[in-house]
Amino acid sequence: MTFEDQVEVTLPTGEKTKIHTGLLINGQFVKSKNGKKFPTVNPANGQVIAEIYEADKADVDDAVQAAKAAYKTWRHVDGAERGKLLSKFADLMDANAKTIAAIETLDQGKLYGISLFHTHASASTLRYYAGLSDKIHGKTMMDTNKFFNYTRHEPYGVTAGIIPWNYPLDMWTMKVGPAIAGGNVIIIKTSEKTPLTGLILGALAKEAGFPDGVIQVLSGFGPTCGQALAEHPEISKIAFTGSGRTGRRILETSAKSNLKKVSLELGGKSPALVFEDADLDLAANVLAGTFYYNNAQTCVASSRIYVQKSVADAFTQKFTAAAQAIKVGSPFAEGVTQGPIVDDLQFNQVLKYIDAGKQEGGKLVLGGNKIAGDGYFIEPTVFSNVPETSKIMTEEIFGPVVCVNTFETEEEVTERANNTTYGLAAGVFTKDLNRAVRVSSNLEAGTIWVNQWLNITPQVPFGGYKESGIGRELGEDALKEWTQIKSVKIAM
């Protein structure tokens, strides 16, 4: 396969576009060494979109060698030039946003309008790190007037990022932006469920002018391609977004290979606390709108909603009405507000959780059924009075299933909210500013939203407490994950 070989895809919009199906290694789209391909499927109808070349250990080795060669020159490129390339990359994303968004929707199932928003948001992430590329600096210090000391923030060199299927565009740029700003070269492994837009971004990075080997893209599976990246002794840093189980495996593998630097953004079971003085219409509409956003296939989904007992009935009625108003269907269709689950595996997993919720004593208030026809569609589902130890209350579902429980006191609900192995996000709905600040301080999570949800921007660090991750993405703090500090001590 050569760089020019592509597959033509007809989008539901009527547009025809071509997509590379190879691996982007050293500036060229090539066949995998083993010649194997895997299908990527449209979740709205279960049909195969394209066959993609599958990377394994041999391809990882090729990509690492190309990255090592590229880094010899790239390490001397100054920050301002790196920033110019990231800015041009972002401009190309904006210029091609409609096509990128259509492919994202075709491959992942999120609504086209949401995909378009995330395309531009991902370009903004690149543009943010373009602005930081020439602002990475250390400190100077004196001690006992005998030594002059300074620090340098230097890149790791050859790095890797493994991204999930729920937000392919965002996660791609959240890894690449700070990695490149920090002066690294990077190999991105996309999810086998949603490889297409990662390949498009790889082609745009080449068009933007990044030298061969600086940004490379591998499509493949975790046990083969992902494992090879984690264990490779010449990769100095790896960033992963996905499940806690896989995150643990990456940590273990990295420890056994070369103790590479690891950052992880893992799962969540995020609690939303609705107090009796909250604006109930606001809380219900915000939580329903953001929970079912992307079919609740979101790591920060507010899957545990705690409502103060005095307003529980009123809130549940409003929330259920908002959920009932959601129209499920083709993500390209006008008026549709929820698309399909990403694939049959996830679809069946969500249905199993719904059955478990019924069996373990939760009250099914709304939904709970698959929708007949082609594609992987499930009704917006609401449970109430759910036992705190049940599966749907403790495990990450990654589907449109929410639990609504009640509480009486602030102390009680804070303790219940924190009673989880996760700590990615949480939310507080109240008109009392003192309570908002107090409860936010006591909640054990990396992000706390007050009277809002799912507001994530490039300037603000994002990451988890406890088993929800290690390190931070976004903001200036992300650069700490992609650079290492060197201290230089000079005798005076």
Residue, then its C-alpha position, 0 to 999 in steps of 0.5 A: m500500500t502506498f501513501e495514495d491508496q485510500v478507501e472512498v466513503t459515501l457520507p449520509t450527507g451525500e458527500k464522498t471522501k477518501i480515507h487512508t486505511g494504512l498505518l502512518i509511519n515515518g510520513q507514509f501510509v503503509k500496510s501493516k507488516n502482517g497484512k491483517k485488516f479489521p473492520t470498523v462499523n457504523p453503529a447506526n446500522g451495523q454495516v462495515i464502513a471500511e477495512i483498516y490495517e492492523a498494527d502489531k509489535a513489528d509495526v510498533d518497532d518500525a514507528v519507534q525507529a522512525a520516531k528516534a530518527a526524527y527526534k534527533t532533529w526535532r529536539h533542536v526545533d525551537g518552541a516558536e516553530r513548534g507552535k507555528l506547526l500546531s497552529k497550522f494543524a489547527d487551521l486545517m482541522d477547522a477548514n476540514a471540520k464538516t468532513i471530519a465531523a461526518i466521519e466521526t459521526l459515521d464511525q462513533g455514532k455521536l450526533y453530527g452537530i456534537s461531532l462538529f463542535h468537538t472538531h472545532a474544540s479539538a482544534s482549539t486544544l492544538r491552538y492553545y498548546a501552540g501558544l504555550s510552545d515557546k513559553i516552557h521555561g525553568k527557574t534560576m536560584m542561588d544557594t550560599n552565594k557559591f552556586f548558580n542554579y537553573t532548571r530546564h524543562e526538557p522533552y522525554g523524546v519518543t512518547a506514545g498515546i493510547i486513546p479511547w473510542n468515545y471522544p477520538l478527536d478530543m483525546w487525540t489532540m489532548k495527547v498530541g498538543p502538549a506532547i508536541a509543545g513540550g518538544n517530544v515526538i509521539i506515536i498515537k494508537t487509536s481505538e479499534k472501534t473508532p480509527l477513522t478520524g485519527l487517520i484523518l488527523g495524521a494526514l492533516a499533520k503531514e499536510a501541516g508540515f510536521p517532519d516525517g516521524v514526529i507524529q505517527v498513527l497506528s490502528g490496532f488492538g490493545p493486547t497487541c499494538g497497545q501492549a507493544l507500546a507499553e513494553h517497548p524499551e525505547i519509548s520514554k513516556i506513555a499516556f493512556t485514556g480508557s478503562g482502569r483494568t487496562g490502565r493497571r496493565i500499562l503500569e505493570t508492563s511499563a514497570k517491567s520494561n523500562l519504568k517509562k513515565v506513565s499518565l492515566e485518565l481512567g474511568g468514573k462514577s461521577p456523583a451529582l448532588v442536588f440540594e433543596d435550594a437548587d434551581l430544579d429546572l436548571a439541574a434537571n435540564v443540565l444533568a439530563g442534557t449532559f448525561y445523555y450527551n454522546n449516549a452517556q459514553t462519557c467518563v465524567a457522566s453523572s451516573r449517580i444523582y443524589v437529590q435532597k429528599s424534600v425536592a426528590d419527587a419534583f426533581t425526578q419528575k423534571f429529570t424524567a420528563a427531560a429524558q423522555a423528550i430525547k429522540v433516539g435515532s440516526p445521528f445525522a437525522e434532524g431532530v434526533t438528540q441521541g444516537p447509537i451505542v458504539d458497537d454490539l459489544q458495548f450495546n450488549q454490556v449496557l443491556k446486561y447492566i439494565d437487567a442487573g439493575k432490575q434484579e438488584g432492587g432498583k426501581l425502573v422509572l423510564g426506558g430500559n429497552k433496546i430499540a428494534g431495528d438496525g443499529y445499536f440503540i437503547e432507550p434513555t433509562v432512569f432508575s431510582n431508589v437504587p441500593e448503594t452496593s448494586k452494580i449499576m450504582t458502583e460500576e461504570i456502565f458507559g451507556p444511557v443508564v442513570c441512578v437517582n437516589t435521595f439524601e437528607t443531610e450534607e454530611e451524609v451525601t458527601e460521604r456517600a458520594n465519596n464512597t467509590t474507588y473513582g474520583l474523576a468528577a462531581g457536581v453540586f447544584t445549589k444557590d448557596l455559595n458557601r455550601a457550594v465551596r464547602v462541598s466542593s472542597n470535601l468531594e474527592a474528585g479531580t473536577i467539580w462543577v457547580n450548577q453546570w456539567l461537562n464544561i471542559t476547556p483547554q485552559v483548565p487541567f483535567g484528571g482524576y483522584k483515586e483510581s480515576g487516573i494519574g497526572r493531568e491533561l489540559g492546561e499548563d499542568a499537562l506540560k508537566e506530564w510531557t517534560q522532565i526537569k533537569s537541574v544545572k548547578i554552576a560553581m561561582 
